[in-house]
Amino acid sequence: MNRFPPVEVREILRKEVNLGCPIEGCGSPYLQYHHFDPPWKEKHHHDPQGMIALCKHHHPEADNGAWTKEQLREMKNNPFVKDELIGRFNWLRQDILVMAGVIVHNPQVILEIRNEKVVWMQKDSNGYYRLNMAVRDFEGNLVLEIIDNDWVAYNERVIDIVCPPSGKELSLVSKDHKTNLAIRFDDVPIDEFKVRLFSIWDGMIKVRERKNQEFNQKRVTAYDEYLTKRGVPQDEKKKIIEHHLARFDSQRFDSQTPEQEKERYVTEIVRRIGNPERVTTCALKASLDYQGIKFEIDENGFSSNPITIYSGFFSGCKVAYSFGEESTIFGKNG
């Protein structure tokens, strides 16, 4: 049996301590999982009644007997964290890529909704980029605020938060289940980053192909109805529609093969970020619902009805995405 407990046990342990370390004066959200009744060395088990979530600093103390079983049970029943959960990203870089539907190099505002900034980066006095976010639930209540890498989550509005002790990632689910967010920082060699870009491209192509199929089906249906009204026989209609689609496809794609197109995509991005030895990224994955404005964000695309954006690269763009009541603006530079 692996010492790391299964996901359902980890979720139980996080919730019973209100998502933060229950030691008085602590409250750290960067949790590990301690076996105390019985201890792991005496019996391998994942019984949540004999386990407790503790931060990475207090877990070793518990392993060495700092607290009795009775004291640990009292912490489970009366955790230190009440209303707010506080954490920090200690990632400071002067050059960064944000992966959020598109790749945004040294960005300013990544996403704004109804003229309110939702995701943005801000430089400090030393030229380091710091992450800022204002994430709301469906009712418009803040569930997570990040101010220059320092973050606070409001316990009454979230059902779960996961913060591994590595301090490089955070994931959150709101109580109404309409807001899901995952943030992850990474620092990788350029060759590893290229592999990641190739994977992103493959994912974008799958989305594009699916959308193309849906679009072509709509075109076929509309053209079929038009030809039917004109009284064109079925066999002739089929030939006309096939010819029409073939001509449309030939106009949409250049002479490059898919592999050449992918290679060009990766080469161009690496060139535009200066071909560094290592690349620091901040990847965002989210499902948001801002009172009817719905978003899906991952590395392969950014979608909000009625649009889907498959790919792109922004550098020096003031606002990558801006969504209002009726209009969608893509890539504001003014």
C-alpha positions in Angstrom: 0.0 0.0 0.0 1.3 3.5 -0.9 1.5 5.9 2.0 -0.2 8.7 -0.1 -4.0 8.3 0.5 -6.6 8.0 -2.3 -8.3 11.1 -3.6 -11.6 10.5 -1.7 -9.7 10.2 1.7 -7.6 13.3 0.9 -10.8 15.3 0.2 -12.3 14.2 3.5 -9.2 15.2 5.5 -9.0 18.6 3.8 -12.6 19.4 4.5 -12.6 18.5 8.2 -9.7 21.0 8.9 -11.4 23.7 6.7 -8.7 23.3 4.1 -5.9 24.6 6.2 -3.4 23.2 8.8 -5.3 22.9 12.1 -2.4 23.7 14.3 -3.1 26.9 16.3 -1.6 30.0 14.6 -0.9 28.1 11.4 -3.7 27.6 8.8 -1.3 26.9 5.9 -3.1 25.4 2.9 -0.1 23.4 1.7 -1.2 20.1 3.3 0.2 16.6 3.7 -1.6 13.6 5.4 -0.6 12.2 8.8 -1.4 8.7 10.0 -1.7 8.7 13.8 -4.2 6.1 15.0 -2.5 3.8 14.4 0.8 5.4 13.1 1.9 4.3 9.6 4.9 2.5 11.0 2.6 0.3 13.1 0.0 -0.3 10.4 -0.4 0.7 6.8 -3.9 2.1 6.4 -5.9 5.0 4.9 -8.7 5.3 7.5 -9.6 9.0 7.7 -10.7 8.6 11.3 -7.1 7.9 12.3 -5.6 10.5 10.0 -5.3 14.3 9.9 -4.2 16.9 7.3 -1.2 18.9 8.4 1.1 21.3 6.7 4.5 20.3 5.5 6.1 22.0 8.6 4.0 20.4 11.3 3.7 17.0 9.7 7.3 16.0 10.7 6.6 17.2 14.3 3.5 15.0 14.4 5.5 12.0 13.2 7.8 12.6 16.1 5.0 12.7 18.7 4.6 16.4 19.3 0.8 15.9 19.8 -1.1 13.1 21.4 -3.9 11.2 19.7 -6.4 13.1 21.8 -5.0 16.4 20.8 -5.1 15.5 17.1 -8.7 14.4 17.4 -9.6 17.7 19.0 -7.9 19.5 16.1 -10.1 17.5 13.7 -13.2 18.6 15.6 -12.1 22.2 16.1 -9.7 23.3 13.4 -7.9 26.6 13.5 -9.0 27.9 10.1 -12.4 29.5 10.1 -13.3 32.1 7.4 -10.3 32.6 5.1 -7.5 30.5 3.7 -4.3 32.3 2.9 -1.4 31.3 0.7 1.4 32.6 -1.5 3.1 31.7 -4.8 6.8 32.2 -4.4 7.4 32.3 -8.1 9.1 35.5 -9.2 10.4 35.8 -12.8 11.3 38.7 -15.1 10.2 36.7 -18.1 7.1 34.5 -18.1 4.6 32.8 -20.4 0.9 32.5 -19.3 -0.8 29.5 -20.9 -4.5 30.3 -20.9 -6.2 29.4 -24.1 -3.4 31.3 -25.9 0.2 31.8 -25.0 0.7 35.2 -23.6 4.4 36.4 -23.3 5.1 38.9 -20.5 1.4 39.8 -20.3 -0.6 42.6 -18.8 -4.3 41.7 -18.6 -5.1 38.1 -19.7 -8.9 38.2 -19.1 -11.4 41.0 -18.2 -15.1 40.6 -17.9 -17.5 43.6 -18.0 -14.4 45.9 -17.7 -13.3 44.2 -14.5 -9.8 42.6 -14.5 -10.1 38.9 -13.7 -6.6 37.6 -14.6 -3.6 39.9 -14.9 0.1 40.2 -14.3 1.9 43.1 -12.6 5.5 44.0 -12.4 7.1 44.8 -9.1 9.9 47.4 -8.5 12.5 44.7 -9.3 10.9 43.8 -12.6 9.4 40.5 -11.5 6.0 39.5 -12.8 3.4 38.8 -10.1 0.1 37.0 -10.6 -3.3 38.7 -9.8 -6.8 37.3 -10.0 -10.3 38.1 -9.0 -12.4 34.9 -9.3 -16.1 35.1 -8.7 -18.9 32.5 -8.4 -22.2 32.6 -10.4 -23.7 35.1 -7.9 -20.8 37.5 -8.3 -19.2 36.8 -4.9 -15.4 36.6 -4.7 -14.2 33.1 -4.1 -10.5 33.7 -4.7 -8.3 36.8 -4.8 -4.7 36.9 -5.7 -2.8 40.1 -5.2 0.8 40.1 -6.4 1.2 36.3 -5.8 -0.5 36.5 -2.3 -3.8 34.7 -2.3 -6.9 34.4 -0.1 -9.8 32.0 -0.6 -13.2 32.5 1.2 -14.1 29.2 2.9 -17.8 29.8 2.9 -17.8 30.0 -0.9 -15.5 27.1 -1.8 -16.0 23.3 -1.4 -12.4 22.3 -1.9 -8.9 23.6 -2.5 -5.9 21.5 -3.3 -2.4 23.0 -2.6 0.4 20.5 -2.8 3.4 21.3 -0.6 5.5 22.0 -3.7 3.9 25.5 -3.7 3.7 25.5 -7.4 0.0 24.8 -8.0 -3.5 25.5 -6.7 -6.9 24.1 -7.7 -10.3 25.3 -6.4 -14.0 24.4 -6.7 -16.7 26.8 -5.6 -19.7 25.6 -3.5 -22.1 26.1 -6.4 -19.7 23.9 -8.5 -19.9 26.5 -11.3 -16.4 27.8 -10.7 -13.4 25.5 -11.2 -9.9 26.8 -11.4 -6.4 25.3 -11.6 -3.1 27.2 -11.6 0.3 25.7 -12.0 3.8 27.2 -12.3 6.6 25.3 -14.0 10.2 26.0 -15.0 11.4 23.7 -17.7 14.2 23.3 -20.2 13.5 24.6 -23.7 13.4 21.1 -25.3 10.8 20.0 -22.7 8.8 23.2 -23.5 8.9 22.4 -27.2 7.4 18.9 -26.5 4.6 20.7 -24.6 4.0 23.0 -27.5 3.7 20.0 -29.9 1.2 18.5 -27.5 -0.8 21.7 -27.4 -0.8 21.9 -31.2 -2.1 18.4 -31.5 -4.9 19.2 -29.1 -5.8 22.4 -30.9 -5.9 20.5 -34.2 -8.4 18.0 -32.8 -10.6 20.8 -31.6 -10.3 22.5 -35.0 -11.1 19.3 -36.9 -14.2 18.8 -34.7 -15.4 22.4 -35.3 -14.7 22.0 -39.0 -16.8 18.9 -39.2 -19.7 20.7 -37.3 -19.3 23.7 -39.7 -19.3 21.5 -42.8 -22.4 19.6 -41.6 -24.2 22.9 -41.3 -23.1 24.0 -44.7 -24.2 20.7 -46.2 -27.7 21.0 -44.6 -28.1 24.6 -45.7 -26.9 23.8 -49.3 -29.1 20.7 -49.5 -32.2 22.7 -48.5 -31.3 25.3 -51.1 -30.9 22.8 -53.9 -34.1 21.0 -52.9 -36.0 24.2 -53.2 -34.5 24.6 -56.7 -35.7 21.1 -57.6 -32.3 19.6 -58.2 -32.4 15.8 -58.3 -30.8 13.8 -55.4 -27.8 12.4 -57.4 -27.0 15.7 -58.8 -27.3 17.4 -55.4 -24.7 15.0 -54.0 -22.2 15.8 -56.7 -22.7 19.6 -56.4 -22.3 19.5 -52.6 -19.2 17.4 -52.7 -17.7 19.7 -55.3 -18.7 22.7 -53.2 -17.0 21.3 -50.0 -13.8 20.3 -51.8 -13.4 23.8 -53.3 -14.0 25.4 -49.9 -11.4 23.1 -48.2 -8.8 23.9 -50.9 -9.2 27.6 -50.2 -8.8 27.2 -46.5 -5.4 25.5 -46.2 -2.0 26.2 -47.5 0.4 23.7 -49.1 2.1 22.8 -45.9 1.6 19.3 -44.4 0.2 19.1 -40.9 3.7 18.2 -39.5 5.2 21.2 -41.3 2.5 23.5 -39.9 3.1 22.2 -36.4 6.9 22.7 -36.7 6.3 26.2 -37.9 4.0 26.9 -35.0 6.6 25.7 -32.4 9.6 27.3 -34.1 7.9 30.7 -34.3 6.9 30.8 -30.6 10.4 29.7 -29.5 11.9 32.4 -31.7 9.6 35.1 -30.4 10.4 34.4 -26.7 14.1 34.6 -27.5 15.0 30.9 -27.5 15.9 30.8 -23.8 17.6 27.8 -22.1 14.6 27.5 -19.7 11.0 28.7 -19.8 8.8 29.7 -16.8 5.1 29.1 -17.4 2.0 29.8 -15.5 -0.8 27.5 -16.8 -4.5 28.2 -16.2 -7.3 25.8 -16.6 -10.8 27.0 -15.6 -14.5 26.7 -16.0 -16.2 30.0 -15.0 -19.8 31.2 -15.0 -20.1 34.9 -14.5 -23.9 35.4 -14.3 -24.5 33.8 -17.7 -21.1 34.5 -19.3 -19.5 31.1 -19.4 -15.9 30.3 -20.1 -13.8 27.2 -20.6 -10.0 27.7 -20.5 -7.2 25.2 -21.0 -4.0 25.0 -23.0 -5.7 23.9 -26.1 -8.2 26.7 -26.4 -10.5 29.3 -24.9 -14.2 29.1 -25.4 -17.2 31.2 -24.6 -20.5 30.9 -26.4 -20.7 31.5 -29.3 -16.9 31.5 -30.0 -14.0 29.1 -29.6 -10.4 30.4 -30.0 -8.0 27.6 -30.8 -4.6 29.1 -30.7 -2.6 32.2 -30.7 0.5 34.0 -29.3 0.4 37.5 -27.7 3.4 39.6 -26.8 3.0 43.1 -25.5 -0.8 42.9 -25.7 -2.6 45.2 -23.2 -5.7 42.9 -22.9 -5.8 39.4 -24.3 -9.5 38.7 -23.8 -12.3 41.2 -23.0 -15.9 40.1 -22.6 -18.9 42.4 -22.1 -22.6 42.0 -22.1 -23.0 41.7 -25.8 -19.6 41.9 -27.5 -16.3 39.9 -27.4 -13.0 41.7 -28.1 -10.0 39.6 -29.0 -6.6 41.1 -28.4 -7.0 44.7 -27.3 -3.9 46.7 -27.7 -5.2 50.2 -27.1 
